[in-house]
C-alpha cells in the first residue's frame, strides 16, 4: 500500500514536466541549439544576423533612387559636353581673329585684271564680267591649314558678318586657288556678296565656279544663283538662258527644280 502511494506521487510530479516538454520542443542541430519557431532568417534575431527580406515597395524605392542617381550623372556629363562645345566655338572665333589680323592686308589687295570666260563656259555667262583669276599660290598645299582657314571664313557666315566673310573667302582663294575647298569658297563668296547687295560681284563669283571648277558639284547651284542674279539685274534673257541650262544639264537636282520653278515666273 505504501509502495503504491509512492508511485502515484512520482507520476503526479512527472506529468506536468512531460506536458511542458511537448509544448516547447528542443532539437539538436549539429550539436547546437535550434531556435524556436518565429526566430531565425524570418525574424532576424538569429541565423547569423540575417537581414529582413526587402518588401516590393522597398525594391521599387531602391530602383527609383538608382535611376535618380543615373539621371544626375548623365546631366553632369551633358553639362560638361555643352561647356566643351562652347569652348571650341570660342577657340574657333579666336583662331579666325588671329588669321584676320595676319591676312587683312592680303584680303584688301587689289584684284587682278579680269579674264575672258573659258571656251567651255556657259553661253549665258558671256555677258557677265568674269571674276578675277586668283594668282597661283606659292605656299605648298596643307589640307589641315586649308580646312582651318575655310572653316574660320564659313563661321563668319553663320555669325552674319558678311563683310569679313567676303574678305576671308577672297583671301582664301588667293592663298589656296587649287584647294579641295576652293570651289565651295568661290560659291560662298558669291553668297556673301549677294547678301551685301553687291549683285555684280555676286554674278562674277558665281560665274567663276563653273569656269574654274567645271566638274564640281557646286556648279549646278552656282549657275542657278547666277540666273537669279541676272534676273535681279533685269537681264531676263540671260537669266532664262542660264536657268534653262541648269534644267537641261543637271536634271533631278534641287538646283534644276528651283530653276524650273523660276522659269515659270519669267
Residue pairs with C-beta under 8 A, 6 or more apart in sequence:
24 36
26 33
26 34
27 34
28 34
35 45
35 46
35 47
39 45
39 46
39 47
40 46
40 47
40 50
41 47
41 50
42 52
44 50
44 51
44 52
54 62
92 151
92 152
92 155
93 155
95 148
95 152
96 152
96 153
96 155
96 156
96 168
99 149
99 152
99 168
100 107
100 164
100 167
100 168
103 168
103 171
103 175
104 167
106 171
106 174
106 175
107 167
107 168
107 170
107 171
108 167
109 174
111 132
112 132
112 133
112 134
112 135
113 132
114 129
114 130
114 131
114 132
115 130
115 132
115 133
116 130
117 125
117 126
117 130
117 207
117 211
118 211
118 214
120 214
121 207
121 210
121 211
122 210
122 223
122 241
122 242
122 245
123 241
123 245
124 226
124 227
124 230
124 238
124 239
124 241
124 242
124 245
125 207
125 210
125 211
125 226
125 242
127 235
127 238
128 203
128 204
128 207
128 226
128 229
128 230
128 238
129 200
129 203
129 204
130 204
130 207
130 208
130 211
131 186
131 204
131 205
131 207
131 208
131 211
132 204
133 212
134 173
134 174
134 177
135 174
135 177
136 177
136 178
137 174
137 175
137 176
137 177
137 178
139 175
139 176
141 176
141 178
141 179
143 179
143 180
146 172
146 176
146 179
146 180
146 181
147 181
149 168
149 172
149 175
149 176
150 172
150 179
150 181
150 184
150 185
152 168
153 165
153 168
153 169
153 172
153 185
153 188
154 165
154 188
156 162
156 164
156 165
156 168
157 165
157 188
157 191
157 192
162 192
162 195
162 196
163 196
165 188
165 192
166 189
166 192
166 193
166 196
169 185
169 186
169 188
169 189
169 192
170 189
172 179
172 181
172 182
172 185
173 182
173 185
173 186
173 189
176 182
179 185
182 212
182 213
183 209
183 212
183 213
183 216
183 218
184 218
186 205
186 208
186 209
186 212
186 213
186 218
186 222
187 205
187 206
187 209
187 218
187 221
187 222
187 225
189 205
190 201
190 202
190 203
190 204
190 205
190 206
190 208
190 209
190 222
190 225
191 202
191 225
193 201
193 202
193 205
194 202
194 225
194 229
199 229
199 232
199 233
200 233
202 225
202 229
203 226
203 229
203 230
203 233
206 222
206 223
206 225
206 226
206 229
207 222
207 226
209 216
209 218
209 219
209 222
210 219
210 222
210 223
213 219
219 250
220 246
220 249
220 250
220 253
220 255
220 256
221 255
223 242
223 245
223 246
223 250
223 255
223 259
224 242
224 243
224 246
224 255
224 258
224 259
224 262
226 242
227 238
227 239
227 240
227 242
227 243
227 246
227 259
227 262
228 239
228 262
230 236
230 238
230 239
230 242
231 239
231 262
231 266
236 266
239 262
239 266
240 263
240 266
243 259
243 260
243 262
243 263
243 266
244 259
244 263
246 253
246 255
246 256
246 259
247 256
247 259
247 260
247 263
250 256
